[in-house]
Amino acid sequence: MEEQNQNKSSRRDFLKKSSLAGIGLSATFLSSCINAQAKEEKVETGVLNEMSKKLMSRFNLRYPLFQAAPGGEALATAVANAGGMGAISLTWSEPNDAYEMVVRLKEATQGNFYCNYVLHLGTRSLDRALEAGCPAVQFSWGIPTTEMVRKIRSAGASLGIQVSSRQNTLMAMDHSPDFLICQGIEAGGHVQGTSYVADVLAEVVEAAGEVPVLVAGGISTGHDMRNVLNKGAAGVVMGTRFVATRESDAHEQYKMRLVEAGEKSTVYTICFNRGWNAMHRVLRNNTFNVWEAHGCPLEGSKPGENDVVATHPAHGPIMRYSPASPFPEMTGNIDDMAMYAGEGVSRVKEILSASELIERIWVEFENK
Ligand SMILES: Cc1cc2nc3c(=O)[nH]c(=O)nc-3n(C[C@H](O)[C@H](O)[C@H](O)COP(=O)(O)O)c2cc1C
């Protein structure tokens, strides 16, 4: 009987000891997991830096995320109302159209949008946009004159300038901009610089001092955003990713081609240079392939250069090699047109609404 009790107690002891050991073991295991997770989170979780916070508070944003110039008014409204910075491209707008668009956007948003001008193509609607109360003007492809900056400042608008090197950052800094956009060669559309973001961002951030720098080029996800914020950027500018949204004013076929595109789908080229002879990044398509197969000839010897590839009901025929991008009202061979896309296009997997996209990017950025 005593032996039986001893056995029972030793079994109890054993069970007690082993369960304690088990707890100990699982506690050690658990705490090492938690530590690993914490370590991982420390590296992986997106954290806003001071410059991001400065940018967001300056423009009353919930996210350090700007739309790039393309996409149109409905997209700009949706981005702004989802807490990002909306954008409209006014380079080609009639002055009165620009005025009305700015008035509508001011009514529809909290004023968190900017007007983009490709400086070397002209700023004919700038005065009217400022009269309408345009809250921020952003220039690409050039440094504004002192007179332009004076006008912008006296209208009470903010100023943004796109840069691509230390040298033009220092030139931009002479105008005390409110923000800078560092565009890399991975960007979709016309590409101002000749360096990848990774090669130029540090020197631009350094030259910009206390001015927030946003990155444009190849940003499609919150992971992309986290990557550049960790390298000193205050925020991101997304062009291609926003073109592939429900609200964007791009042709549906163009949006589909963006979703289908893979890692090797874009080319950095001078191919679509009719009327604007500047480097750009587009989806590789039939027009590009045939031109390349002919040895990339200059204007005057380009294959099919007198072809009309599509038609716009108001603006008429669109010739092969035209820099015009596909808008919804166009008909014809949309696939042969210039379908601008950045290198981040391979991470564009579906057409979302702007607010769904922004929410998703934020979740990916935080990685929680
Ligand atoms: C369809 C399209 C049109 C663009 N139009 C303009 C423009 O009018 N003005 C401008 O400064 N940049 C323009 N860009 C370039 C964007 O401002 C931005 O630098 C670029 O989209 C960022 O790269 P991502 O497309 O990889 O996001 C355009 C880009 C695309 C894709």
The ligand as a MOL file (V3000), in Angstrom:
LIG
                    3D

  0  0  0     0  0            999 V3000
M  V30 BEGIN CTAB
M  V30 COUNTS 31 33 0 0 0
M  V30 BEGIN ATOM
M  V30 1 C -0.1470 57.5900 -68.1700 0
M  V30 2 C 0.8550 58.4930 -67.5380 0
M  V30 3 C 0.7990 59.8560 -67.7970 0
M  V30 4 C 1.7050 60.7350 -67.1840 0
M  V30 5 N 1.5830 62.0690 -67.3980 0
M  V30 6 C 2.3920 62.9290 -66.7310 0
M  V30 7 C 2.1900 64.3350 -66.8220 0
M  V30 8 O 1.2750 64.8240 -67.4810 0
M  V30 9 N 3.0230 65.1250 -66.1120 0
M  V30 10 C 4.0450 64.6290 -65.3380 0
M  V30 11 O 4.7640 65.4020 -64.7170 0
M  V30 12 N 4.2630 63.3060 -65.2340 0
M  V30 13 C 3.4500 62.4520 -65.8800 0
M  V30 14 N 3.6210 61.0940 -65.7370 0
M  V30 15 C 4.7110 60.5940 -64.8430 0
M  V30 16 C 4.1920 60.5680 -63.4150 0
M  V30 17 O 4.0830 61.8790 -62.9380 0
M  V30 18 C 5.1100 59.7820 -62.4590 0
M  V30 19 O 6.4010 60.3100 -62.4560 0
M  V30 20 C 5.1740 58.3100 -62.7780 0
M  V30 21 O 3.9230 57.8090 -63.1280 0
M  V30 22 C 5.7160 57.5440 -61.5710 0
M  V30 23 O 6.0460 56.2400 -61.9180 0
M  V30 24 P 5.0190 54.9970 -61.8530 0
M  V30 25 O 4.1610 55.1360 -63.0600 0
M  V30 26 O 5.9250 53.8280 -61.9170 0
M  V30 27 O 4.2370 55.1240 -60.5910 0
M  V30 28 C 2.7320 60.2130 -66.3420 0
M  V30 29 C 2.7700 58.8370 -66.0760 0
M  V30 30 C 1.8530 57.9770 -66.6570 0
M  V30 31 C 1.9250 56.5190 -66.3310 0
M  V30 END ATOM
M  V30 BEGIN BOND
M  V30 1 1 1 2
M  V30 2 1 2 3
M  V30 3 2 2 30
M  V30 4 2 3 4
M  V30 5 1 4 5
M  V30 6 1 4 28
M  V30 7 2 5 6
M  V30 8 1 6 7
M  V30 9 1 6 13
M  V30 10 2 7 8
M  V30 11 1 7 9
M  V30 12 1 9 10
M  V30 13 2 10 11
M  V30 14 1 10 12
M  V30 15 2 12 13
M  V30 16 1 13 14
M  V30 17 1 14 15
M  V30 18 1 14 28
M  V30 19 1 15 16
M  V30 20 1 16 17
M  V30 21 1 16 18
M  V30 22 1 18 19
M  V30 23 1 18 20
M  V30 24 1 20 21
M  V30 25 1 20 22
M  V30 26 1 22 23
M  V30 27 1 23 24
M  V30 28 2 24 25
M  V30 29 1 24 26
M  V30 30 1 24 27
M  V30 31 2 28 29
M  V30 32 1 29 30
M  V30 33 1 30 31
M  V30 END BOND
M  V30 END CTAB
M  END
